[in-house]
Amino acid sequence: MDAVAIVGGAGFIGRAVVLELERRGARPLVVDRVGADPLDITDADAEARLADRFRAAGVCSVLHLAARINPVARSPLGWQVAR
């Protein structure tokens, strides 16, 4: 199976997707602001670095699971979960 980039792959849902892709024989490439090889895709200079990573890994598909906020911590209705 080909390489699949998971933007937001270090998050709650992203980690589960990465594990499932690995289980199915895919080669996941995690793109996230945290982790071993962080990359903030909101950074203006990130596009070229991201393209280089995709090319080097042979990425054929991208799953975008990144979010600016933790959806569990704050809902659209305004409530917050105690931490």
N, C-alpha and C positions, 0 to 999 in steps of 0.2 A: 504494500500500500504506500501511497505517496505521502509526502510531508504536508501537514496541516498546521497553519499558524492559528493560535488561539490568543486573540487580543483580550487581555483581562484573565489570562489563564491561571493567575495566582489567587484569584478571588474564590469565593465560596462555590459558585456554580462552575467556574472555570476549572477548578481543581478536579471536580467530578467528571467533567468532559474530558480532560486530559487523561485521567485514569481509564475511562472507557475507550478512548481512542487507542491508547497503548494496549489495552486488552484485545482490541480488534486488529492489532498489528500495524497501526498507523505510526508515523513518526511525528509527534506533536512538537511544535516550536512555540514555547510560551513567550508572549510579548506582554510585559507588564512593567509598572513603575517600581515594583518590589521584586526581590528574588536575586538569583545568582547573576543575572545579566540584565539589569534594569534599563528600561527605555520608556520615557514619557512621550507618548505619541502626540501630546498637545504642544510639545516643544517644536518651534519652527524649523529647527535643524534636523529633526528626527526622520524626515521623509527619505533622505538619501541613505541613512544608516539602516532604516527599516527595509528599503529595497535591497540593499546589500545582503542583509540577513536572509531575506526571502530567497534571493537568487542562490546564495551559498547552500541553503538547506534544501533547495528544490521544491519550494512550496507551490502547491497546486490549488489550495483552497484556504480561505480565511474565515474564521468564526469570530465575530466581534461581540464579546461579552463584557467589555469594559463599561464602567459607569463612574461618574464623578462622586457619587455618594453611596453610602451603604444603604440599600433599600430596606433593610431590617431596622436600622437605627432611626430612620425618618420616613414617614409615609407621605403621600401627596395630601392626605387629610390633615397633616400637621402633628399627629401624635408621635411620641418618641418612646423607644424601648429603653428601660433603665439598664445601665451597664454596671 
